Amino acid sequence: HVQLVESGGGLVQPGGSLRLSCAASGYNPGDYCMGWFRQAPGKEREGVATIYSTTESTYYDDSVKGRFTISQNNIKNMVYLQMNSLKSEDTGMYYCAAAPSYGPSYDGNCWRAEYHVWGQGTQVTVS
C-alpha cells in the first residue's frame, strides 16, 4: 500500500524559502495524483498544489501561485514543494497526499481528486 513521509519543514523568516520533500513508496506514480495540503492552527486543511506526473499537469491555490512550485521525480519516488517568498500566512502543518487517478471518482482533475493517503506532516513556521 502507498506510504508517504514528508520532510523539510522548519522555521524561516518572511521572504525566505523552503523545499518540502515527500518520499513515496508502494505505488505506481502513473496511477496517482499527488498533492500538498496545509492546515494552520484553528483552520481547516486546504489544498496547496497538486501534480499528475503522466501529463505533468499542476494546479495551485491562488494564494501560492507564482511563489510555490510542485514537482515530482518518479525515479526517486519523490514529490517536492519549493516554497519561495514565504509569508506568515503560509505557516502551518504541510501534508503530502495521494489520490487514485482512475475510477469513477476521478474526473481528470487532480485538484478535485479524492485524497485518501496522507503523510504525517511537516511543520512550516514563517516568523
DOLOTOR-169420 format. One line per field, with one value per residue (C-alpha): y, x, z; residue number from 1; residue in three letters. Coordinates in steps of 0.2 Angstrom, whole numbers, plus 5000, padded with zeros to 4 digits. Each point is the difference from the previous one (the first is absolute). Layout:
Y = Y,...
X = X,...
Z = Z,...
seq = NUM,...
type = ALA,...
END
This chain:
Y = 5000,5018,5008,5018,5009,5019,5009,5017,5011,5013,5018,5013,5019,5009,5000,4985,4983,4982,4984,4986,4982,4985,4983,4988,4981,4986,5009,5002,5018,4999,4995,5014,5019,5007,5015,5012,5006,5011,5003,5016,5000,5002,4998,4986,4991,5008,4995,5008,4991,4984,4991,4986,4994,4991,5016,5012,5009,5011,5010,5013,5010,5018,5005,4991,5002,5008,4996,4981,4986,4982,4987,4981,4988,4983,4992,5005,4999,5017,5015,5017,5017,5015,5014,5018,5017,4992,5010,4998,4994,4985,4994,4983,4981,4994,4983,4990,4990,4987,4998,4986,5008,4987,4993,5009,5013,5007,5013,5003,5015,4996,5015,4992,4983,4990,5000,4985,4997,5012,5003,5005,5018,5012,5016,5017,5016,5016,5013
X = 5000,5005,5010,5006,5013,5003,5015,5008,4989,5007,5001,5003,4999,4988,5006,5010,4999,4998,4999,4988,5003,4988,5007,4988,5000,4988,4993,5000,5002,4990,4985,5000,4997,5012,4996,5006,4988,5002,4990,5003,4995,4982,4996,4995,5012,5002,5007,5017,5005,4997,5010,4997,5016,4994,4993,5011,4984,5001,4987,5003,4990,4999,5009,5016,5000,5017,5008,4999,5004,4996,5010,5002,5015,4993,5017,5003,4981,5001,4988,5006,4993,5012,4993,5007,4996,4992,4988,4993,4984,5009,5003,4992,5002,5003,4994,5005,4985,4996,4984,4996,5000,4987,4983,4983,5005,5014,4994,5018,5003,5012,4994,4983,5007,4996,5016,4999,5019,5009,5017,5003,5003,5015,4998,5004,5001,5003,5005
Z = 5000,4997,5014,5001,5011,4999,5005,4998,5011,5012,5006,4987,4999,4989,4983,5002,4991,5005,4990,5006,4995,5000,4999,4992,5000,4995,4985,4981,4997,4984,5011,5012,5001,5014,5010,5013,5013,5016,5016,5010,5019,5001,4982,4988,4989,4983,4984,4995,4984,4990,4986,4988,4994,4984,4993,5010,5004,5016,5010,5013,5013,4995,5016,4995,4981,4994,5017,5002,4987,5002,4991,4999,4997,4996,5000,5018,5004,5007,5000,5004,5004,4998,5010,4996,5007,5015,5010,5018,4993,4993,5017,5004,4999,4982,4995,4984,4994,4986,4990,4987,4982,4995,5004,5000,5013,4989,4987,4993,5012,5014,5009,5002,5003,5016,5011,5012,5003,5011,5008,5018,4995,5002,5009,4991,5011,4991,5014
seq = 1,2,3,4,5,6,7,8,9,10,11,12,13,14,15,16,17,18,19,20,21,22,23,24,25,26,27,28,29,30,31,32,33,34,35,36,37,38,39,40,41,42,43,44,45,46,47,48,49,50,51,52,53,54,55,56,57,58,59,60,61,62,63,64,65,66,67,68,69,70,71,72,73,74,75,76,77,78,79,80,81,82,83,84,85,86,87,88,89,90,91,92,93,94,95,96,97,98,99,100,101,102,103,104,105,106,107,108,109,110,111,112,113,114,115,116,117,118,119,120,121,122,123,124,125,126,127
type = HIS,VAL,GLN,LEU,VAL,GLU,SER,GLY,GLY,GLY,LEU,VAL,GLN,PRO,GLY,GLY,SER,LEU,ARG,LEU,SER,CYS,ALA,ALA,SER,GLY,TYR,ASN,PRO,GLY,ASP,TYR,CYS,MET,GLY,TRP,PHE,ARG,GLN,ALA,PRO,GLY,LYS,GLU,ARG,GLU,GLY,VAL,ALA,THR,ILE,TYR,SER,THR,THR,GLU,SER,THR,TYR,TYR,ASP,ASP,SER,VAL,LYS,GLY,ARG,PHE,THR,ILE,SER,GLN,ASN,ASN,ILE,LYS,ASN,MET,VAL,TYR,LEU,GLN,MET,ASN,SER,LEU,LYS,SER,GLU,ASP,THR,GLY,MET,TYR,TYR,CYS,ALA,ALA,ALA,PRO,SER,TYR,GLY,PRO,SER,TYR,ASP,GLY,ASN,CYS,TRP,ARG,ALA,GLU,TYR,HIS,VAL,TRP,GLY,GLN,GLY,THR,GLN,VAL,THR,VAL,SER
END
